[in-house]
Amino acid sequence: MNKTLILALGSEILTDDGIGLRIACDLKKELTIQDEPKLKYRIDFASALTGSPDLLEIIKGYDTLVIIDAIKTKNGNPGNVYHYSLKNYKETFHLENIHDISFPDTLKLGKSIGLKIPENVNILAIEIFDNLTFGNTLSEILTKKYSEILKKVKKLVFVTSAS
């Protein structure tokens, strides 16, 4: 049975920065209740603050890794959901860190030391509005679009986990 890990990155105390954590929490509730009996693969959930090499311990042993993180692009529309693979990889807020090695290099490191690293890696990046204000609620614009975002992410999780 294929094992999938949904890894949410972000901080719950920086408004929209925690959207990945919220989405993963709601996905876990929905998948457990509605979809689990129908799945041909196992889905586990985890969360972290950053995409540092510490993630190797969390992601080892999985076939598929789906990362849910926040992103803020120059002309982005808050609520958009972008799907990246390692082939078209783009740094998201927590997968970039000037003090650590890059996320792709982290995966290479894991393989080089003999860890079973997921072959199928997908990054679902949610365009946000505010990641600088302290607060435990989403911005108004993301709150309004939340159910739409959740639906898009859920669909992408199914597509990426089944491949």
C-alpha positions as CSV (number, residue, x, y, z in Angstrom):
1,M,0.0,0.0,0.0
2,N,1.3,3.4,-1.0
3,K,2.0,5.7,2.0
4,T,1.4,9.4,1.6
5,L,2.4,12.1,4.1
6,I,0.7,15.4,4.1
7,L,3.2,17.9,5.7
8,A,1.8,21.3,6.7
9,L,4.3,24.1,7.2
10,G,3.7,27.4,8.9
11,S,3.1,29.3,12.0
12,E,-0.3,29.6,13.7
13,I,0.5,33.0,15.2
14,L,1.3,34.9,12.0
15,T,-2.2,35.4,10.4
16,D,-2.2,33.8,6.9
17,D,1.2,32.1,7.4
18,G,-0.7,29.3,9.2
19,I,-3.1,28.5,6.3
20,G,-1.3,25.2,5.5
21,L,-1.7,24.0,9.1
22,R,-5.5,24.9,9.1
23,I,-6.0,23.2,5.7
24,A,-4.2,20.1,6.8
25,C,-6.2,19.9,10.0
26,D,-9.5,20.2,8.2
27,L,-8.4,17.7,5.5
28,K,-7.5,15.2,8.2
29,K,-11.0,15.5,9.6
30,E,-12.7,15.2,6.2
31,L,-10.5,12.4,4.9
32,T,-10.8,10.3,8.1
33,I,-14.6,10.5,8.1
34,Q,-15.5,10.4,4.4
35,D,-12.8,8.9,2.3
36,E,-10.5,6.6,4.3
37,P,-12.5,3.4,3.6
38,K,-12.3,4.1,-0.2
39,L,-8.5,4.9,-0.3
40,K,-6.0,2.5,-1.9
41,Y,-3.2,4.3,0.0
42,R,-2.6,5.4,3.5
43,I,-2.5,9.1,4.4
44,D,-0.7,10.4,7.5
45,F,-0.4,14.0,8.6
46,A,2.4,16.0,10.2
47,S,3.4,19.7,10.7
48,A,6.6,21.7,11.1
49,L,7.7,25.3,11.2
50,T,10.3,25.1,8.5
51,G,11.6,22.9,5.7
52,S,15.0,22.3,7.3
53,P,17.0,19.0,7.1
54,D,15.2,18.1,10.4
55,L,12.3,17.1,8.1
56,L,14.2,14.0,7.0
57,E,13.2,12.2,10.1
58,I,9.5,13.1,9.5
59,I,9.3,12.2,5.8
60,K,11.4,9.0,5.7
61,G,9.6,5.9,4.7
62,Y,6.8,7.5,2.7
63,D,6.2,7.0,-1.0
64,T,4.5,10.3,-1.6
65,L,5.0,13.7,0.1
66,V,2.5,16.5,-0.2
67,I,3.7,19.7,1.4
68,I,1.1,22.5,2.1
69,D,2.7,25.9,2.6
70,A,2.0,29.6,2.2
71,I,3.5,31.6,-0.6
72,K,3.4,35.3,-1.5
73,T,4.3,36.2,-5.0
74,K,4.7,39.7,-6.6
75,N,1.4,39.7,-8.5
76,G,-0.4,36.8,-6.8
77,N,-4.0,36.6,-6.0
78,P,-4.7,35.6,-2.4
79,G,-6.4,32.2,-2.3
80,N,-4.8,30.9,-5.5
81,V,-3.4,27.4,-5.0
82,Y,-0.2,26.5,-7.0
83,H,1.0,23.0,-7.5
84,Y,4.8,22.4,-7.8
85,S,6.9,19.3,-8.1
86,L,10.6,19.0,-7.8
87,K,10.9,19.6,-11.5
88,N,9.3,23.1,-11.4
89,Y,10.1,23.7,-7.8
90,K,9.7,27.2,-6.3
91,E,10.6,28.2,-2.8
92,T,7.7,28.7,-0.5
93,F,7.9,30.5,2.8
94,H,9.1,27.6,4.9
95,L,11.0,25.7,2.3
96,E,13.5,28.5,2.0
97,N,15.9,29.4,4.7
98,I,19.2,31.2,4.2
99,H,20.6,29.4,7.2
100,D,19.9,25.9,5.9
101,I,20.4,23.9,2.7
102,S,17.7,24.0,0.1
103,F,14.8,21.6,0.2
104,P,15.9,19.7,-2.9
105,D,19.4,19.4,-1.4
106,T,17.8,18.1,1.9
107,L,16.1,15.3,-0.1
108,K,19.4,14.5,-1.9
109,L,21.1,14.4,1.5
110,G,18.5,12.0,2.9
111,K,19.0,9.6,-0.1
112,S,22.8,9.8,0.2
113,I,22.7,8.6,3.8
114,G,20.4,5.7,2.9
115,L,17.0,7.0,4.0
116,K,13.9,6.0,2.1
117,I,12.9,9.4,0.8
118,P,9.5,9.9,-1.0
119,E,9.9,9.6,-4.8
120,N,6.7,11.6,-5.5
121,V,7.1,15.0,-4.0
122,N,4.4,17.7,-4.4
123,I,4.2,21.2,-3.0
124,L,0.8,22.9,-2.8
125,A,1.5,26.6,-2.2
126,I,-1.4,28.8,-1.2
127,E,-1.1,32.5,-2.1
128,I,-1.6,34.6,1.1
129,F,-2.2,38.2,1.9
130,D,-0.6,38.8,5.3
131,N,2.2,36.9,6.9
132,L,3.7,39.7,9.0
133,T,0.9,40.5,11.5
134,F,0.7,38.6,14.7
135,G,-2.7,36.9,15.1
136,N,-4.3,33.5,15.1
137,T,-7.0,34.2,12.5
138,L,-6.7,34.4,8.7
139,S,-7.0,37.7,6.8
140,E,-10.5,38.6,5.7
141,I,-9.8,37.7,2.1
142,L,-8.6,34.2,2.9
143,T,-11.4,33.6,5.4
144,K,-13.9,34.4,2.6
145,K,-12.1,32.0,0.2
146,Y,-11.3,29.3,2.7
147,S,-13.8,26.6,1.7
148,E,-12.8,27.1,-2.0
149,I,-9.1,26.7,-1.1
150,L,-9.8,23.6,1.0
151,K,-11.7,22.0,-1.9
152,K,-8.9,22.8,-4.4
153,V,-6.2,21.4,-2.0
154,K,-8.3,18.3,-1.3
155,K,-8.6,17.6,-5.0
156,L,-4.9,18.0,-5.5
157,V,-4.1,15.7,-2.6
158,F,-6.1,13.0,-4.2
159,V,-4.5,13.5,-7.6
160,T,-1.0,13.6,-6.3
161,S,-1.4,10.7,-3.8
162,A,-2.9,8.4,-6.4
163,S,0.0,8.9,-8.9
